[in-house]
Amino acid sequence: MSRHATISVTNKYTGETKELAVEAWFGDSRYGFNHFATAYCKAEGFDEPLAVKVKIHYINRTWEAYPFDCVIAKAVRTYQEAWEKSIPRYKRPRIPTRRQRLIAAANDPAQMTLGL
């Protein structure tokens, strides 16, 4: 039993979007079963440097919205984190911390809003 999916992900730093191909499959283990998945960019192919492989081990039954739901989500999340970490720090936009926003708001009353 296996499943193939195509999912679109966006890099939060660059705004670039990639189409991911995710392949998921089932495997037995001694005390339950495993779901495996591989995520890679469709344009770059299976041998790209950011291709990720993940595994989730289940001891008993699983309740998922559709087969391989959790392992596909984990593969996409892991790929996106690796992709964002591959961008050098100096090229990432600076996102102000909560403290920096509070100090800026205190210095400029026009910026004072609830929910900072």
C-alpha positions in Angstrom: 0.0 0.0 0.0 1.4 3.4 -1.0 0.3 6.9 -1.7 1.6 9.8 -3.9 0.8 13.4 -3.3 1.7 16.8 -4.7 1.8 19.7 -2.2 2.8 23.3 -2.6 5.0 25.0 0.0 6.1 28.6 0.4 9.4 29.7 1.9 8.6 32.3 4.7 11.8 34.2 4.0 11.8 34.5 0.2 8.2 34.0 -0.7 9.3 31.4 -3.2 6.9 28.5 -3.8 7.9 24.9 -4.7 5.8 21.9 -5.7 6.7 19.0 -3.6 6.2 15.4 -4.6 5.6 13.2 -1.5 5.7 9.4 -1.7 4.4 7.5 1.3 4.4 3.7 2.0 3.7 1.1 4.7 6.1 -1.2 6.4 5.8 -3.9 9.1 7.8 -3.9 12.3 8.1 -6.3 15.2 5.7 -4.5 17.5 3.4 -2.7 15.1 3.8 -1.0 11.8 5.5 2.0 10.2 4.6 4.7 7.7 7.5 6.1 5.7 7.5 9.2 3.4 9.9 10.9 1.1 9.4 14.6 0.1 11.3 16.2 -2.7 10.9 19.1 -5.2 9.3 17.9 -8.4 11.4 20.2 -10.5 14.7 19.1 -9.0 14.0 15.4 -8.8 14.5 12.7 -6.2 18.3 13.3 -5.8 18.0 16.9 -4.8 20.1 17.8 -1.6 17.0 18.8 0.4 15.0 15.6 -0.1 13.8 14.3 3.3 12.8 10.9 4.5 10.6 10.5 7.6 9.1 7.6 9.6 6.3 7.3 12.0 6.0 4.1 14.1 2.5 2.9 15.2 2.1 0.3 17.9 -1.6 -0.1 17.4 -4.2 1.2 15.0 -4.2 4.7 13.6 -7.0 7.1 13.1 -6.2 9.4 10.2 -8.4 11.5 8.0 -6.9 9.7 5.0 -4.2 7.1 4.7 -0.7 8.4 5.5 -2.0 11.7 6.7 0.4 12.2 9.6 3.6 11.0 7.8 2.9 13.2 4.7 2.4 16.3 7.0 5.6 15.5 8.9 7.6 15.1 5.6 6.3 18.4 4.3 7.0 20.2 7.6 10.5 18.7 7.7 11.2 19.7 4.1 10.1 23.3 4.7 12.2 23.6 7.8 15.3 22.3 5.9 14.6 24.6 3.0 14.3 27.7 5.3 17.4 26.8 7.2 19.4 26.5 3.9 19.0 30.3 3.4 22.0 32.1 4.9 21.2 34.1 8.0 22.3 37.4 6.5 19.8 37.0 3.7 16.8 36.5 6.0 14.6 39.5 6.8 14.8 40.7 10.3 11.6 40.0 12.2 11.3 42.3 15.3 10.8 40.5 18.6 7.8 41.3 20.9 10.1 43.4 23.1 11.3 45.4 20.2 7.7 46.0 19.0 6.8 47.2 22.6 9.7 49.6 22.8 8.8 51.0 19.3 5.2 51.4 20.4 6.2 53.1 23.6 8.3 55.6 21.7 5.5 56.3 19.1 2.0 56.5 20.7 0.4 56.3 17.2 1.6 52.7 17.0 0.1 51.8 20.4 -2.4 49.0 19.7 -3.8 46.1 21.7 -2.5 42.6 21.1 1.2 43.4 20.4 
